[in-house]
Amino acid sequence: MTKTNIAVIGAGFAGLSAACCLAKAGCSVTVYEKNESPGGRARKFEADGFTFDMGPSWYWMPDVFEKFFNQFGKTTSDYYELIRLDPSYKVLFSKNDIVDIPARPDDIYALFDKLEPGSSKQLKAFLQEAAYKYEVGINDLVYKPGRSVKEFMDMRLLTGVFKLHVFQSIATYIRKYFKDPRLIQLLEFPVLFLGAMPSKTPALYSLMNYADIALGTWYPKGGMFKIVEGMVSLAESLGVKFHYNSPVSSILMKDSKVKSLVVNGTEHEHDYVIGGADYHHIEQNLLPENYRKYDEKYWDTRDMAPSSLIFYLGINKKIKNLLHHNLFFDEEFEQHAKDIYTDPKWPQKPLFYVCAASKTDNECAPEGMENVFILIPVAPGLEDNEEIRERYYNLTLARMESLTGESIKDHVIYKRSYAHSNFIEDYHAFKGNAYGLANTLKQTAILKPSINNRKVQNLFYTGQLTVPGPGVPPSIISGQVVASEIINQLH
């Protein structure tokens, strides 16, 4: 019997996940990737002896990665070594108020009591509710394909809807437990990347705090690209074929079905196509207009998660007062969030994140030197030019020097920036977004862009612009969800 022939557009986490699952089910899978290497936003590059992960750097929700590899009879340890970071990360509120977030629960409780006497009892109650949300949210909700409201007619979900706090904002919810502004900021920070103000983000997402505090912050030795390499290795062992430097330029249709993909001027016929690249790009630029499910007005009214301005720096010395992960929260959280979501503009006083992977991994920088990654979350769709980038480079370096007490700028021997125009050029990212679609209540589950298009019988979508949403673990789950839908059709 001839195998079902499936094409995957894009070799990001969602595309790799879908490819592995479909190959395991007996399909013949081909992945077309426009760039020269796999990984999408999680690619890596090397320069002047430094190795940089280009995008994701936080390894949270280790159970999602383990669950993915387990279904193939593998474990994460077959592909990479995990190191638990302790402290998990550093938060710099001001020069005289710097807090290291410990990995051990008892130490975290002690820290909370130090910042707000008696708050450890509140934290235990907060985490108990967050653990329930994580169990239901990650094990039930995010594995739903979002094709029908009937999927949610599950007694566990229906009876637990109030315990999930989907109709309450996380800002209000956190303030019921804590008063100290530093604790509030610490607990709100994970939602900064979800795509809305904390006042408009459902309290369901306190599950992110559970992932942070209870499950811990990890690092795959060798960098986040080790996960990509592991997934590609698994895919190839299952027979998946990869074509790099192979952008899809158009989708040709016949009788409400994709007939073929045009790649580098050549037609390739497939029984099914999975769009793991930017959803908007595939639908609006590759698909003939009469087959599109959504129009440009629909996309323009979507709430997007942030874009990012990133600096990759090679420093010719060690910086004493940094950890692997560092959050520079020395400016007002709410104002920066407004500059992203409420009144989109380049922020005047941005918060930013610094990763120094060389604190954990001496392979990513020459001996005695530091690999530094600076990320400023910013609104999508902004004007992006070198003058703007240089202004923020100087601003962030000055604040880093002030808060760490270290000379940094004079020791930069390698520098590269990355922002909106790069996201568009490399990934066709809609409005130059970095994280996909915002996780607001009106863009949750069945209210997200659908994984399928009823006008096109054999075209499906996966990734951060559809269910379940932005982030590395959700993208891996997204690939599993869409693969399951196709497998169900085939049987």
C-alpha positions in Angstrom: 0.0 0.0 0.0 1.3 3.5 -0.9 2.2 5.6 2.1 0.4 8.9 2.6 2.7 11.6 1.4 2.8 14.6 3.7 4.7 17.9 3.3 5.6 20.1 6.3 6.4 23.8 5.6 8.9 25.0 8.2 11.3 23.1 10.5 10.5 25.0 13.7 9.5 23.1 16.8 5.9 22.7 15.7 6.9 21.4 12.2 9.5 19.0 13.7 7.0 17.7 16.2 4.3 17.1 13.5 6.8 15.4 11.2 8.0 13.0 13.9 4.4 12.0 14.9 3.3 11.4 11.3 6.4 9.5 10.3 5.8 7.2 13.4 2.3 6.6 12.1 3.7 5.3 8.8 3.4 8.4 6.6 6.1 9.6 4.2 7.1 13.0 5.4 9.1 15.8 3.7 10.0 19.0 5.5 10.7 22.2 3.4 12.7 24.8 5.3 13.5 28.2 3.8 16.6 28.8 5.9 19.8 26.8 5.7 19.2 25.0 9.0 16.3 23.7 11.1 14.9 25.2 14.3 13.0 28.3 13.1 13.3 31.0 15.8 15.4 28.5 17.8 18.3 28.3 15.3 21.8 29.0 16.4 24.8 30.8 14.9 28.5 30.9 15.6 30.8 33.9 15.3 34.3 34.7 16.6 34.4 31.7 18.9 31.0 32.5 20.4 27.9 30.3 20.0 24.4 31.9 20.3 21.0 30.5 20.6 19.0 32.9 18.4 15.7 32.8 20.2 14.3 30.7 23.0 16.5 30.4 26.0 14.2 29.4 28.9 13.7 25.7 29.4 10.4 25.4 31.4 7.9 22.6 31.5 10.4 19.7 31.3 7.5 17.2 31.4 6.3 18.4 28.0 9.6 17.6 26.3 9.9 14.3 28.1 6.4 13.3 27.1 7.1 14.1 23.5 10.2 11.9 23.3 8.6 9.1 25.4 6.0 8.4 22.7 8.9 7.3 20.5 10.5 5.1 23.2 13.1 7.8 23.8 13.9 10.2 26.6 15.4 13.7 26.5 18.6 12.2 27.9 19.0 10.3 24.7 19.6 13.6 22.9 20.8 16.1 25.5 21.8 16.6 29.1 19.6 18.8 31.3 21.1 21.0 34.0 18.8 22.5 36.6 19.8 26.1 37.3 20.1 27.1 40.9 19.5 30.0 41.4 16.9 29.8 38.7 17.5 33.5 37.7 18.4 36.9 39.1 16.0 39.9 39.3 17.5 43.4 39.5 14.9 45.8 40.9 17.5 48.5 41.6 21.2 48.8 42.4 20.5 48.0 46.0 17.7 45.6 45.5 18.8 42.5 43.7 17.2 39.1 44.3 18.4 35.7 43.2 15.4 33.3 42.8 16.4 30.0 44.4 15.5 26.6 43.0 14.5 24.8 46.3 10.9 25.4 47.4 11.9 26.0 51.0 14.3 28.7 50.0 11.6 30.3 47.8 9.2 30.4 50.7 11.9 32.0 52.9 12.6 34.6 50.2 8.9 35.5 50.0 8.7 35.9 53.7 11.7 38.1 53.7 10.2 40.4 51.0 6.6 40.3 52.5 6.4 38.8 56.0 3.9 35.9 56.1 3.6 35.6 52.3 5.0 32.1 52.2 1.7 30.8 53.4 0.0 32.7 50.6 2.5 31.4 48.1 1.7 27.8 49.1 -2.0 28.4 48.5 -1.3 30.2 45.2 0.9 27.3 44.0 -1.7 24.7 45.0 -4.3 26.4 42.7 -1.6 26.9 40.0 -0.8 23.2 40.2 -4.4 22.3 39.4 -4.4 24.7 36.5 -1.2 23.3 35.2 -2.5 19.7 35.4 -5.8 20.5 33.6 -4.3 23.2 31.3 -1.2 21.4 30.1 -2.6 17.8 30.1 -6.2 18.6 28.9 -6.8 22.0 27.4 -3.7 22.5 25.3 -4.0 19.1 23.6 -7.5 20.0 22.2 -7.4 20.9 18.5 -9.9 23.8 18.9 -12.1 22.8 16.0 -15.4 22.6 18.0 -16.9 23.8 21.3 -17.9 20.1 21.8 -14.2 19.4 22.7 -14.8 21.3 26.0 -17.9 19.4 27.0 -15.8 17.5 29.4 -17.0 17.2 33.0 -13.5 17.8 34.4 -13.2 21.0 32.4 -16.8 22.1 33.0 -16.7 21.5 36.8 -13.2 23.0 37.0 -13.9 26.2 35.0 -14.1 28.3 38.0 -11.1 26.8 39.6 -9.2 27.6 36.4 -10.1 31.3 36.8 -10.5 31.9 33.1 -12.8 34.9 33.7 -10.6 36.7 36.2 -7.4 38.6 35.3 -4.1 37.5 36.5 -3.4 41.0 37.8 -6.4 40.9 40.1 -5.7 37.3 41.1 -2.1 37.9 42.1 -3.0 41.0 44.2 -5.5 38.9 46.2 -2.5 37.0 47.5 0.4 39.5 47.6 1.0 43.2 48.3 4.7 43.7 47.9 5.2 45.3 44.4 8.4 43.1 43.8 6.5 39.9 44.4 3.7 41.1 42.1 6.2 42.0 39.4 7.9 38.6 39.8 4.7 36.7 39.4 3.4 38.9 36.5 6.6 38.7 34.4 5.9 35.4 32.6 2.7 36.8 31.1 4.6 39.8 29.6 5.3 37.5 26.6 1.8 36.1 26.3 0.5 39.1 24.4 -1.6 41.3 26.8 -1.5 43.4 29.9 -1.7 41.3 33.1 -5.1 43.1 33.6 -6.3 41.4 30.4 -4.7 38.0 30.7 -6.7 35.2 32.3 -5.6 34.1 35.7 -5.5 30.6 34.2 -1.9 31.5 33.3 -0.8 31.4 36.9 0.1 27.9 35.7 3.2 29.6 34.3 4.2 30.5 37.9 3.8 26.8 38.8 6.1 25.9 35.9 8.6 28.5 37.1 8.6 27.8 40.9 7.7 24.2 41.2 9.1 22.6 38.0 12.1 24.7 37.8 14.3 26.4 35.2 16.6 24.1 33.2 19.3 24.3 30.6 20.1 21.7 27.9 23.9 21.5 27.9 25.2 22.9 24.6 22.2 25.2 24.3 18.6 25.2 23.2 19.6 24.1 19.7 20.3 20.7 21.2 16.6 20.2 21.4 16.3 21.0 17.7 19.1 18.6 16.9 17.5 15.9 19.0 14.1 16.3 17.2 15.8 16.3 13.8 17.8 13.2 14.7 14.6 11.5 15.8 12.7 12.6 12.6 15.5 11.3 10.4 15.6 8.0 12.2 11.8 7.7 11.4 12.5 8.4 7.7 11.6 12.1 7.5 13.3 13.9 4.6 14.6 17.5 5.0 15.1 20.1 2.3 16.9 23.3 3.5 17.2 26.5 1.5 13.8 25.5 0.1 11.2 28.2 0.5 7.7 27.4 -0.7 6.7 30.1 -3.2 3.1 29.1 -3.9 0.4 26.5 -3.2 -1.3 25.1 -6.3 -4.9 23.9 -5.9 -7.2 21.4 -7.6 -10.8 20.6 -6.6 -10.6 22.0 -3.0 -7.3 20.3 -2.4 -3.7 21.2 -2.4 -2.3 19.7 -5.6 1.3 20.7 -5.1 3.8 23.0 -3.6 6.2 25.1 -5.7 9.6 25.0 -4.1 12.6 26.6 -5.9 10.6 26.6 -9.1 9.7 22.9 -9.0 6.3 21.4 -8.2 6.0 18.7 -5.5 2.8 16.8 -5.1 1.6 15.7 -1.6 -1.5 14.2 -0.1 -1.5 16.5 2.9 0.3 19.8 3.7 1.0 21.2 7.2 1.8 24.8 7.4 4.4 25.1 10.2 5.7 28.5 9.0 3.9 31.8 9.6 0.2 31.1 9.3 -0.6 34.6 7.9 2.2 34.3 5.3 1.0 30.8 4.1 -2.6 31.8 3.9 -2.3 35.4 2.5 0.7 35.0 0.3 0.9 31.3 -0.8 -2.8 30.3 -1.0 -5.0 31.5 -3.8 -7.4 34.2 -2.5 -10.6 32.2 -3.0 -9.3 29.4 -0.8 -8.4 31.6 2.2 -10.3 31.2 5.4 -9.5 34.6 6.8 -8.9 38.0 5.1 -6.4 40.8 5.9 -9.0 42.7 8.0 -9.2 39.6 10.3 -5.5 39.5 10.7 -5.1 43.2 11.3 -7.6 42.9 14.2 -5.7 40.1 15.9 -3.9 40.9 19.2 -0.3 39.9 18.7 2.3 38.8 21.3 5.4 41.0 21.3 8.2 41.3 18.9 11.7 41.7 20.3 14.9 43.7 19.9 17.8 41.3 20.5 21.5 41.9 20.9 24.0 39.1 20.7 27.2 40.2 22.3 30.6 38.6 22.8 32.4 40.0 25.9 36.1 39.6 26.3 35.9 39.1 30.1 33.7 37.6 32.8 30.9 39.7 34.2 30.7 39.0 37.9 27.2 40.1 38.8 25.2 38.1 36.3 23.6 34.7 36.4 22.6 32.5 33.5 19.2 34.3 33.4 18.7 38.0 34.5 15.6 40.2 34.6 16.3 43.9 34.6 13.1 45.2 36.4 14.5 48.6 37.4 11.8 50.5 35.5 8.0 50.4 35.8 6.5 47.1 34.6 3.0 48.5 33.8 4.3 51.4 31.6 6.4 49.1 29.5 3.5 46.7 29.1 1.3 49.7 27.9 4.0 50.6 25.4 3.6 47.1 24.0 -0.1 46.5 24.2 -2.2 49.6 24.9 -0.4 52.4 23.0 2.2 50.5 20.8 5.4 52.4 20.5 9.1 52.0 21.2 9.3 52.0 25.0 10.9 55.0 26.8 12.1 52.9 29.8 12.0 49.3 28.9 12.4 46.3 31.1 14.8 43.8 29.5 16.2 40.3 29.9 19.8 39.2 29.7 21.0 35.6 29.2 24.6 34.7 29.9 24.7 31.0 28.9 28.4 31.0 29.4 27.8 31.1 33.2 26.6 27.5 32.9 28.2 26.3 29.7 31.9 27.1 28.9 31.6 25.7 25.4 29.6 28.7 24.1 32.3 31.3 24.6 36.1 31.4 24.5 37.8 30.8 27.9 37.5 33.8 30.2 34.8 35.4 28.1 31.1 35.8 28.2 28.3 35.0 25.7 25.5 37.7 26.4 22.0 37.8 24.8 19.9 40.9 25.6 16.2 40.9 24.7 13.8 43.8 25.0 10.1 42.9 24.4 8.5 45.5 22.1 5.3 46.0 20.2 5.0 44.3 16.8 4.6 46.4 13.7 7.0 49.2 14.7 9.4 51.0 12.5 12.8 49.3 12.9 16.1 50.9 11.8 19.7 51.0 12.9 19.4 54.4 14.6 16.7 53.0 16.9 18.6 49.8 17.6 21.7 51.7 18.5 19.8 53.9 20.9 18.5 50.9 22.8 21.9 49.2 22.7 23.4 52.2 24.5 20.5 52.4 26.9 20.6 48.8 28.0 24.4 48.6 28.3 24.4 51.8 30.5 21.8 50.3 32.8 23.6 46.9 32.9 26.8 48.7 33.9 25.0 50.7 36.5 23.2 47.8 38.1 26.0 45.3 38.0 28.8 47.7 38.8 30.8 46.2 35.9 32.4 47.8 32.8 30.8 46.0 29.8 30.5 48.2 26.7 34.3 48.7 26.4 34.7 44.9 26.4 32.3 44.1 23.6 34.3 42.3 20.9 31.3 40.9 18.9 27.9 42.5 18.4 24.9 41.6 16.3 21.3 43.0 16.5 18.0 41.4 15.5 14.5 42.9 15.4 11.3 43.3 13.4 12.8 43.4 9.9 14.9 40.3 10.6 11.9 38.3 11.9 10.1 39.3 8.7 13.0 38.4 6.4 13.9 35.1 8.1 10.4 33.8 9.1 7.8 35.9 7.2 6.7 36.9 10.7 3.4 38.8 10.6 4.2 42.4 11.8 7.6 41.2 12.8 6.2 39.3 15.8 8.5 37.1 17.8 6.0 35.1 19.9 2.9 34.6 17.8 -0.7 35.4 18.8 -1.6 36.8 22.2 -3.1 34.5 24.7 -6.1 36.7 25.6 -9.5 35.2 26.5 -11.0 36.2 23.1 -8.1 34.4 21.4 -8.1 31.2 23.4 -8.9 27.6 22.1 -11.6 27.7 19.4 -11.2 31.5 19.1 -7.7 31.2 17.7 -7.0 30.8 13.9 -8.1 27.3 13.2 -5.7 24.4 12.6 -7.7 23.5 9.5 -9.4 25.3 6.6 -12.7 23.8 5.5 -12.2 25.2 2.0 -9.1 23.1 1.6 -9.5 19.5 2.6 -5.8 18.6 3.0 -4.2 21.7 4.4 -3.6 22.1 8.2 -1.7 24.6 10.3 0.5 24.3 13.3 2.6 26.7 15.4 2.4 29.8 17.5 -0.4 31.5 15.5 -2.9 28.7 16.1 -3.6 26.3 19.1 -2.4 26.1 21.7 -0.3 29.3 21.5 3.2 30.8 21.8 6.2 29.2 23.5 8.4 26.2 22.9 6.3 23.6 24.8 3.0 24.8 23.3 4.7 24.7 19.8 5.8 21.1 20.4 2.2 20.2 21.5 0.8 22.0 18.5 2.6 19.7 16.2 1.3 16.7 18.1 -2.2 18.0 17.9 -2.3 18.6 14.2 -0.6 15.2 13.5 -3.2 13.5 15.6 -6.0 15.2 13.5 -4.5 13.9 10.2 -3.9 10.4 11.6 -7.6 10.4 12.7 -8.7 11.3 9.2 -6.5 8.6 7.7 -8.1 5.9 9.9 
